[in-house]
Amino acid sequence: MAGARRQQEIFAATLAMVAERGYDGLTVEGVAERSGVNKTTIYRWWPSKAALLGDALVGAESLEFAIPDTGSLRGDLEALVLGVSELLTVSPAADVAVAALGAAVGSPELAAGTQRFFADRLAREAVVFERALIRGELADGVDPMAVVDLLAGAVWMRVVFRGLPLEADFAAEVVGTVLGGIGSR
Amino acid sequence: MAGARRQQEIFAATLAMVAERGYDGLTVEGVAERSGVNKTTIYRWWPSKAALLGDALVGAESLEFAIPDTGSLRGDLEALVLGVSELLTVSPAADVAVAALGAAVGSPELAAGTQRFFADRLAREAVVFERALIRGELADGVDPMAVVDLLAGAVWMRVVFRGLPLEADFAAEVVGTVLGGIGSR
């Protein structure tokens, strides 16, 4: 594996190229040029551009996200929704995320990388649900993956598929729905 | 506009070609060959392959879906989740949907078509929420778009981005979450 510093330079070049040109425009040659690292050196560490992008999605400093700890489940979930919203709407991270996830749909090799990206995030988000259980805020038997998929999926549907802007109260609305339910009382 | 019968043949050829080759492999020439309709005739009705695919997504008989009317909000929402699950997992519709939506992410022209696809579905789903309000099953002020985005987004996250199989109780789980909430009582 490359040294940590050089690896971050390679990841940054990879993500910048995807953001500018999409996954189809990503080439190991281009990454080599931008990062100043020899092409054969990059190929020694990553056998393909899909493998390289997969590692960059999970490991790049620019895509890091902080796990919220606001003191309440509601606050933590709203922060998670805002984090996904930023990931999908604020350049350049949004260009990377949207291009990579769109391309992963048609590329099994890249899909392995994006699946790791989501698994890695979920493993780190688990603590939000553990803390909520201890505080007595969460019903028994709730599956964190289902909650995360509902909330993150709603952002994706609204922003990417519907192409609509996120209203200011979007996070509060969807988190309120998931916390309290939509059934009449 | 083409005659209804001929139009359906063109749509079917378009969707078959996308399912087999992805959006990049879709060509008006190929659609002309498969449907037996002259290429210049197709171009007279649709200025581009993006416009053609956009219309096919909304108008093709093979992508039609029935609005459920099970007698309860829970039953209707579970049926909607199962419908999205089928759309994203059962060939050949799944190959079309996943390829088209993945490609729409990088193509503003195609995105206009997929946005119409989602707007058209939501307009037809509205009756599910109207009936639930009349039956007294739905809290006041619930936004149907938020509910649909949560549920459809969860299917998308689980199947496409995580690449995981849908468990048998997935629809019941996510609908139960959205109806009753995850907060402790």
Interface residues (C-beta under 8 A of the other chain):
Chain A: G22 D24 L73 V98 A99 L101 G102 A103 A104 V105 G106 A111 T114 Q115 F118 A119 G136 E137 L138 A139 D140 V142 D143 M145 A146 V147 V148 D149 L150 L151 A152 G153 A154 V155 W156 M157 R158 V160 F161 R162 G163 E173 V174 T177 V178 L179 G180 G181 I182 G183 S184 R185
Chain B: G22 D24 L73 V98 A99 L101 G102 A103 A104 V105 G106 A111 T114 Q115 F118 A119 G136 E137 L138 A139 D140 V142 D143 M145 A146 V147 V148 D149 L150 L151 A152 G153 A154 V155 W156 M157 R158 V160 F161 R162 G163 E173 V174 T177 V178 L179 G180 G181 I182 G183 S184 R185
